[in-house]
Amino acid sequence: MLTKPYPVGKGARNSEPALPKAVLLGLQQKQAIINQVIEGRLPLSEAASRFQAAHQAASVCLETATGVPSHTIDNEAACRAIIGWVCLALSDRPEHADRVSERLESELRDLLKQRPTQALTPPR
């Protein structure tokens, strides 16, 4: 199993020793989520839920370290962040990035149409 088939977080490797473990863990979790989304193994709604959890864990650590208040991201913002990360991860393969981001944009539109007020809450 490939653990890092896409270059998400490549630039952060140089600064890893200085970052607290919670921040690194959050980035690694986000990287794994993005890889699963790119491979089509994780739907956008579930990815958004996982992405939010990884974001929250890291943001608490960053808030403590910097004194800057953290903010939570809503489901739609998490979906849009995921789409952005996917484009960055595939920046060296623009055709693939376009295909995956179009698929994700379509998933997002469908989610927003299904339940506009609770659109991106994954089913349990």
C-alpha positions in Angstrom: 0.0 0.0 0.0 1.4 3.4 -1.0 1.3 5.8 1.9 2.1 9.0 0.1 1.4 8.6 -3.6 0.5 12.2 -4.1 2.8 15.1 -3.0 0.5 16.6 -0.4 2.6 18.2 2.4 5.8 17.8 0.5 6.9 21.4 1.4 6.2 20.9 5.0 8.7 18.2 5.5 11.6 20.6 6.1 9.8 22.2 9.0 8.5 18.9 10.6 10.9 18.9 13.6 9.7 22.3 14.7 6.0 21.5 14.5 4.2 20.0 17.5 3.1 16.4 17.0 -0.6 17.2 16.9 -0.1 19.6 14.0 2.0 16.9 12.1 -0.6 14.3 12.9 -3.4 16.6 11.6 -1.4 17.2 8.4 -0.7 13.5 7.9 -4.4 12.7 8.5 -5.4 15.3 5.9 -2.8 13.9 3.5 -4.3 10.4 3.9 -7.8 11.8 3.3 -6.8 13.6 0.2 -5.1 10.5 -1.2 -8.2 8.4 -0.6 -10.4 11.1 -2.3 -8.1 11.2 -5.3 -8.1 7.4 -5.6 -12.0 7.5 -5.4 -12.1 5.4 -2.2 -13.6 8.1 0.0 -16.7 10.1 -0.9 -16.6 13.9 -0.4 -19.1 14.0 2.4 -17.2 11.5 4.5 -13.9 13.1 3.6 -15.2 16.5 4.8 -16.2 15.0 8.2 -12.7 13.4 8.6 -11.0 16.6 7.4 -12.9 18.7 9.9 -11.8 16.4 12.7 -8.1 16.5 11.6 -8.4 20.3 11.3 -9.9 20.7 14.7 -7.2 18.7 16.4 -4.4 20.6 14.8 -6.1 24.0 15.2 -6.3 23.6 19.0 -2.5 23.0 19.1 -1.8 25.9 16.8 -4.1 28.2 18.9 -2.2 27.2 22.1 1.2 27.8 20.4 0.4 31.0 18.7 -2.3 32.6 20.8 -4.3 33.2 17.6 -7.9 31.9 18.1 -8.8 28.9 16.0 -11.9 28.7 14.0 -14.0 25.7 13.0 -14.8 25.1 9.4 -18.2 24.1 8.2 -18.9 21.2 6.0 -19.0 23.1 2.7 -15.8 24.9 3.6 -14.2 21.5 4.4 -15.3 20.2 1.0 -13.9 23.3 -0.8 -10.6 22.9 1.1 -10.4 19.3 0.1 -10.9 20.3 -3.6 -8.1 22.8 -3.2 -5.8 20.3 -1.6 -6.6 17.8 -4.4 -5.7 20.4 -7.0 -2.4 21.1 -5.2 -1.6 17.5 -4.8 -2.1 16.9 -8.5 -0.6 20.1 -9.8 2.1 18.2 -11.7 -0.7 16.3 -13.5 -3.3 19.0 -14.6 -5.5 16.7 -16.6 -5.9 14.3 -13.7 -6.5 17.3 -11.3 -9.2 18.6 -13.6 -11.0 15.2 -13.7 -10.9 14.7 -10.0 -11.9 18.2 -9.1 -14.8 18.1 -11.6 -15.9 14.9 -9.9 -15.7 16.5 -6.5 -17.5 19.7 -7.6 -20.3 17.5 -8.9 -20.5 15.6 -5.6 -20.6 18.9 -3.8 -23.4 20.2 -6.0 -25.4 17.0 -5.4 -24.9 17.2 -1.7 -26.0 20.8 -1.6 -29.1 20.0 -3.7 -30.1 17.0 -1.5 -30.4 18.8 1.8 -29.4 22.4 1.6 -29.6 23.0 5.4 -27.9 19.8 6.3 -26.2 19.1 3.0 -22.9 17.8 4.0 -23.7 15.8 7.1 -22.6 12.3 6.3 -25.3 9.6 6.9 -24.7 7.5 10.0 
